């Protein structure tokens, strides 16, 4: 994936945080500030029988739909039931996580290019490019 083919160095420095980046990097940081709540996980919706012998699903009735949030923690897969009324919100958290991963990848690419450009310009007079 190619993000930037040419960068014009415009050094932006935040004195409080000591941030040095290009104009493209500043745009990425602005996108980062707009990220909402996120969760690095997967949401799956499955149909299953509940196990209650008196339930309609034990006979030939429709099975129950259940949503599960799944993630890795300490090398183990963890699962959590997601209530019906929270499924949309949890799906949005996962979408925000995917956006965040894209922003992280974009920032890494921009910063590498920024560093390469600054490295090439070290020692050059300030008027040359």
ZADO-1210 file (C-alpha; in nm, 4 decimals, padded with zeros to 6 digits):
<atoms>
<atom x="00.0000" y="00.0000" z="00.0000" code="UNK" pos="1"/>
<atom x="00.1445" y="00.3365" z="-00.0998" code="UNK" pos="2"/>
<atom x="00.0410" y="00.6443" z="00.0920" code="UNK" pos="3"/>
<atom x="00.2717" y="00.9260" z="-00.0081" code="UNK" pos="4"/>
<atom x="00.4963" y="00.9556" z="-00.3089" code="UNK" pos="5"/>
<atom x="00.6363" y="01.2999" z="-00.2358" code="UNK" pos="6"/>
<atom x="00.6627" y="01.4977" z="00.0845" code="UNK" pos="7"/>
<atom x="00.7379" y="01.8624" z="00.1253" code="UNK" pos="8"/>
<atom x="00.8947" y="01.9137" z="00.4643" code="UNK" pos="9"/>
<atom x="00.6990" y="02.1450" z="00.6826" code="UNK" pos="10"/>
<atom x="00.8233" y="02.0805" z="01.0299" code="UNK" pos="11"/>
<atom x="00.5485" y="02.1063" z="01.2840" code="UNK" pos="12"/>
<atom x="00.6605" y="02.1026" z="01.6446" code="UNK" pos="13"/>
<atom x="00.4366" y="02.0934" z="01.9458" code="UNK" pos="14"/>
<atom x="00.6510" y="02.2471" z="02.2207" code="UNK" pos="15"/>
<atom x="00.4608" y="02.0683" z="02.4981" code="UNK" pos="16"/>
<atom x="00.5045" y="01.7213" z="02.3515" code="UNK" pos="17"/>
<atom x="00.8135" y="01.7729" z="02.1371" code="UNK" pos="18"/>
<atom x="00.6322" y="01.6431" z="01.8276" code="UNK" pos="19"/>
<atom x="00.8147" y="01.6776" z="01.4991" code="UNK" pos="20"/>
<atom x="00.6269" y="01.5738" z="01.1880" code="UNK" pos="21"/>
<atom x="00.5301" y="01.6810" z="00.8384" code="UNK" pos="22"/>
<atom x="00.2035" y="01.8405" z="00.7313" code="UNK" pos="23"/>
<atom x="00.0836" y="01.4921" z="00.6332" code="UNK" pos="24"/>
<atom x="00.1748" y="01.3710" z="00.9825" code="UNK" pos="25"/>
<atom x="-00.0249" y="01.6527" z="01.1394" code="UNK" pos="26"/>
<atom x="-00.3301" y="01.5469" z="00.9349" code="UNK" pos="27"/>
<atom x="-00.2901" y="01.1907" z="01.0601" code="UNK" pos="28"/>
<atom x="-00.2716" y="01.3167" z="01.4200" code="UNK" pos="29"/>
<atom x="-00.5906" y="01.5164" z="01.3643" code="UNK" pos="30"/>
<atom x="-00.7654" y="01.1977" z="01.2456" code="UNK" pos="31"/>
<atom x="-00.6354" y="01.0186" z="01.5527" code="UNK" pos="32"/>
<atom x="-00.7982" y="01.2777" z="01.7788" code="UNK" pos="33"/>
<atom x="-01.1383" y="01.1935" z="01.6267" code="UNK" pos="34"/>
<atom x="-01.1244" y="00.8214" z="01.7088" code="UNK" pos="35"/>
<atom x="-01.4030" y="00.7112" z="01.9403" code="UNK" pos="36"/>
<atom x="-01.4131" y="00.4253" z="02.1897" code="UNK" pos="37"/>
<atom x="-01.2600" y="00.1097" z="02.0449" code="UNK" pos="38"/>
<atom x="-01.2036" y="-00.2549" z="02.1235" code="UNK" pos="39"/>
<atom x="-00.9596" y="-00.4895" z="01.9461" code="UNK" pos="40"/>
<atom x="-01.1870" y="-00.7903" z="01.9056" code="UNK" pos="41"/>
<atom x="-01.4236" y="-00.9728" z="01.6725" code="UNK" pos="42"/>
<atom x="-01.8019" y="-00.9880" z="01.6936" code="UNK" pos="43"/>
<atom x="-01.9686" y="-01.3062" z="01.5727" code="UNK" pos="44"/>
<atom x="-02.3377" y="-01.3864" z="01.5644" code="UNK" pos="45"/>
<atom x="-02.4247" y="-01.7557" z="01.5725" code="UNK" pos="46"/>
<atom x="-02.7356" y="-01.9677" z="01.6091" code="UNK" pos="47"/>
<atom x="-02.7406" y="-02.2386" z="01.8738" code="UNK" pos="48"/>
<atom x="-02.9671" y="-02.4507" z="02.0887" code="UNK" pos="49"/>
<atom x="-02.9790" y="-02.3381" z="02.4511" code="UNK" pos="50"/>
<atom x="-02.9837" y="-02.6815" z="02.6140" code="UNK" pos="51"/>
<atom x="-03.3104" y="-02.6345" z="02.8026" code="UNK" pos="52"/>
<atom x="-03.5198" y="-02.9494" z="02.7282" code="UNK" pos="53"/>
<atom x="-03.8459" y="-02.7516" z="02.7597" code="UNK" pos="54"/>
<atom x="-03.7380" y="-02.4743" z="02.5201" code="UNK" pos="55"/>
<atom x="-03.8872" y="-02.4486" z="02.1708" code="UNK" pos="56"/>
<atom x="-03.5351" y="-02.4890" z="02.0251" code="UNK" pos="57"/>
<atom x="-03.5034" y="-02.8394" z="02.1785" code="UNK" pos="58"/>
<atom x="-03.7870" y="-02.9526" z="01.9557" code="UNK" pos="59"/>
<atom x="-03.7938" y="-02.8431" z="01.5967" code="UNK" pos="60"/>
<atom x="-03.8367" y="-02.4736" z="01.6647" code="UNK" pos="61"/>
<atom x="-03.5968" y="-02.1994" z="01.5581" code="UNK" pos="62"/>
<atom x="-03.2649" y="-02.1885" z="01.7399" code="UNK" pos="63"/>
<atom x="-03.1461" y="-01.8887" z="01.9430" code="UNK" pos="64"/>
<atom x="-02.9231" y="-01.6206" z="01.7987" code="UNK" pos="65"/>
<atom x="-02.6303" y="-01.5163" z="02.0174" code="UNK" pos="66"/>
<atom x="-02.3550" y="-01.2580" z="01.9699" code="UNK" pos="67"/>
<atom x="-02.0063" y="-01.3156" z="02.1052" code="UNK" pos="68"/>
<atom x="-01.7141" y="-01.0770" z="02.1391" code="UNK" pos="69"/>
<atom x="-01.3830" y="-01.2628" z="02.1000" code="UNK" pos="70"/>
<atom x="-01.0282" y="-01.1392" z="02.1647" code="UNK" pos="71"/>
<atom x="-00.6819" y="-01.2653" z="02.2625" code="UNK" pos="72"/>
<atom x="-00.5519" y="-01.1981" z="02.6121" code="UNK" pos="73"/>
<atom x="-00.2324" y="-01.3467" z="02.7522" code="UNK" pos="74"/>
<atom x="-00.2134" y="-01.5964" z="02.4675" code="UNK" pos="75"/>
<atom x="-00.5659" y="-01.7245" z="02.5322" code="UNK" pos="76"/>
<atom x="-00.8851" y="-01.6613" z="02.3397" code="UNK" pos="77"/>
<atom x="-01.1465" y="-01.4888" z="02.5536" code="UNK" pos="78"/>
<atom x="-01.5177" y="-01.4692" z="02.4764" code="UNK" pos="79"/>
<atom x="-01.7914" y="-01.2474" z="02.6120" code="UNK" pos="80"/>
<atom x="-02.1654" y="-01.2567" z="02.5398" code="UNK" pos="81"/>
<atom x="-02.2972" y="-00.9325" z="02.3878" code="UNK" pos="82"/>
<atom x="-02.6613" y="-00.8490" z="02.4677" code="UNK" pos="83"/>
<atom x="-02.8871" y="-00.7754" z="02.1717" code="UNK" pos="84"/>
<atom x="-02.9275" y="-00.4078" z="02.2682" code="UNK" pos="85"/>
<atom x="-02.5479" y="-00.3519" z="02.2667" code="UNK" pos="86"/>
<atom x="-02.4588" y="-00.5258" z="01.9392" code="UNK" pos="87"/>
<atom x="-02.4651" y="-00.2095" z="01.7289" code="UNK" pos="88"/>
<atom x="-02.2531" y="-00.0165" z="01.9741" code="UNK" pos="89"/>
<atom x="-01.9989" y="-00.2998" z="02.0085" code="UNK" pos="90"/>
<atom x="-01.9803" y="-00.3271" z="01.6280" code="UNK" pos="91"/>
<atom x="-01.8986" y="00.0466" z="01.6181" code="UNK" pos="92"/>
<atom x="-01.6180" y="-00.0034" z="01.8741" code="UNK" pos="93"/>
<atom x="-01.4687" y="-00.2714" z="01.6499" code="UNK" pos="94"/>
<atom x="-01.4975" y="-00.0428" z="01.3457" code="UNK" pos="95"/>
<atom x="-01.3146" y="00.2302" z="01.5398" code="UNK" pos="96"/>
<atom x="-01.0375" y="-00.0190" z="01.6218" code="UNK" pos="97"/>
<atom x="-00.9964" y="-00.0951" z="01.2520" code="UNK" pos="98"/>
<atom x="-00.9783" y="00.2782" z="01.1758" code="UNK" pos="99"/>
<atom x="-00.7174" y="00.3186" z="01.4501" code="UNK" pos="100"/>
<atom x="-00.5031" y="00.0405" z="01.3017" code="UNK" pos="101"/>
<atom x="-00.5178" y="00.2151" z="00.9636" code="UNK" pos="102"/>
<atom x="-00.4216" y="00.5474" z="01.1201" code="UNK" pos="103"/>
<atom x="-00.1284" y="00.3844" z="01.3009" code="UNK" pos="104"/>
<atom x="-00.0050" y="00.2315" z="00.9729" code="UNK" pos="105"/>
<atom x="-00.0474" y="00.5649" z="00.7960" code="UNK" pos="106"/>
<atom x="00.1416" y="00.7561" z="01.0674" code="UNK" pos="107"/>
<atom x="00.4267" y="00.5041" z="01.0583" code="UNK" pos="108"/>
<atom x="00.4599" y="00.5471" z="00.6805" code="UNK" pos="109"/>
<atom x="00.4461" y="00.9274" z="00.7029" code="UNK" pos="110"/>
<atom x="00.7050" y="00.9393" z="00.9822" code="UNK" pos="111"/>
<atom x="00.9441" y="00.7078" z="00.7949" code="UNK" pos="112"/>
<atom x="00.9193" y="00.9331" z="00.4903" code="UNK" pos="113"/>
<atom x="00.9614" y="01.2409" z="00.7094" code="UNK" pos="114"/>
<atom x="01.2776" y="01.0922" z="00.8619" code="UNK" pos="115"/>
<atom x="01.4185" y="00.9920" z="00.5227" code="UNK" pos="116"/>
<atom x="01.3606" y="01.3428" z="00.3873" code="UNK" pos="117"/>
<atom x="01.5116" y="01.5116" z="00.6930" code="UNK" pos="118"/>
<atom x="01.8095" y="01.2769" z="00.6787" code="UNK" pos="119"/>
<atom x="01.8734" y="01.3753" z="00.3143" code="UNK" pos="120"/>
<atom x="01.8531" y="01.7449" z="00.4052" code="UNK" pos="121"/>
<atom x="02.0932" y="01.7305" z="00.7011" code="UNK" pos="122"/>
<atom x="02.3864" y="01.9604" z="00.6394" code="UNK" pos="123"/>
<atom x="02.2302" y="02.1349" z="00.3400" code="UNK" pos="124"/>
<atom x="02.1948" y="02.5133" z="00.3491" code="UNK" pos="125"/>
<atom x="01.8422" y="02.6158" z="00.4472" code="UNK" pos="126"/>
<atom x="01.7606" y="02.7582" z="00.1023" code="UNK" pos="127"/>
<atom x="01.8312" y="02.4393" z="-00.0957" code="UNK" pos="128"/>
<atom x="01.6031" y="02.1433" z="-00.1534" code="UNK" pos="129"/>
</atoms>
